[in-house]
Amino acid sequence: MAERLVILGAGGHGRAVIELLRDLGGPEPVGLVDAAPGAGAMLGLPILGTEAALPGLLAAGVRLACIAIGDNAARAAAAARLTELGFVLPALLHPSVIRAGSAVVGAGAVVLPRVVLGACVRVALLAIVNTGAILEHDVVLGEAAHCGPGAVLAGGVRVGARALIGAGAACKPYACIGEGAVVGTGAAVTRDVAPGAVVGGVPARVL
């Protein structure tokens, strides 16, 4: 019998996680919890209430959880709460992912369809690699960072914890994106980005 998993977050990323789990064929999602739960279900899965439902789920043998929250800081904070309760946060990779044998994906990370993870890539815990992104050789994607759909990180790029790389952005080889920085949609990063900076444009400049 497949292990059972609860999803924390009943928004758009929660829907993506449901589809990923179905394509994987497990773990079996039992439902979702959310800070502001609506009535009913999402893609056929019940919305079980707020995080107050989690201890009961754990007691019932649901030991796995996925944090389906797009906001990086909120995802990291939620993961701390769930691990303290005793949940395990598995890495989830869609079966269409192209992953080099030397690529490493940390606990709680979510890697969505058609992603490419090149040689010696390191995806840290709780990171999101969104649909169609390419992480070339030796890229490091930091803890609870998010690489958006279709983004391209050339070889050796370093992305700090909780940074966001927007959809369709591109980063030159060995660029460093600082902790908590934001790279806007479609930006072309040709130089390092300071921690906490927000950049956009072609070439990317501080906004």
Secondary structure as GFF3:
##gff-version 3
##sequence-region A 1 207
A	DSSP	beta_strand	4	8	.	.	.	ID=ss1
A	DSSP	alpha_helix	12	24	.	.	.	ID=ss2
A	DSSP	beta_strand	28	33	.	.	.	ID=ss3
A	DSSP	beta_strand	41	42	.	.	.	ID=ss4
A	DSSP	beta_strand	45	46	.	.	.	ID=ss5
A	DSSP	three_ten_helix	51	53	.	.	.	ID=ss6
A	DSSP	alpha_helix	54	59	.	.	.	ID=ss7
A	DSSP	beta_strand	64	67	.	.	.	ID=ss8
A	DSSP	alpha_helix	72	85	.	.	.	ID=ss9
A	DSSP	beta_strand	92	93	.	.	.	ID=ss10
A	DSSP	beta_strand	98	99	.	.	.	ID=ss11
A	DSSP	beta_strand	104	105	.	.	.	ID=ss12
A	DSSP	beta_strand	110	111	.	.	.	ID=ss13
A	DSSP	beta_strand	116	117	.	.	.	ID=ss14
A	DSSP	beta_strand	122	123	.	.	.	ID=ss15
A	DSSP	beta_strand	128	129	.	.	.	ID=ss16
A	DSSP	beta_strand	134	135	.	.	.	ID=ss17
A	DSSP	beta_strand	140	141	.	.	.	ID=ss18
A	DSSP	beta_strand	146	147	.	.	.	ID=ss19
A	DSSP	beta_strand	152	153	.	.	.	ID=ss20
A	DSSP	beta_strand	158	159	.	.	.	ID=ss21
A	DSSP	beta_strand	164	165	.	.	.	ID=ss22
A	DSSP	beta_strand	170	171	.	.	.	ID=ss23
A	DSSP	beta_strand	176	177	.	.	.	ID=ss24
A	DSSP	beta_strand	182	183	.	.	.	ID=ss25
A	DSSP	beta_strand	188	189	.	.	.	ID=ss26
A	DSSP	beta_strand	198	200	.	.	.	ID=ss27
A	DSSP	beta_strand	205	206	.	.	.	ID=ss28
###
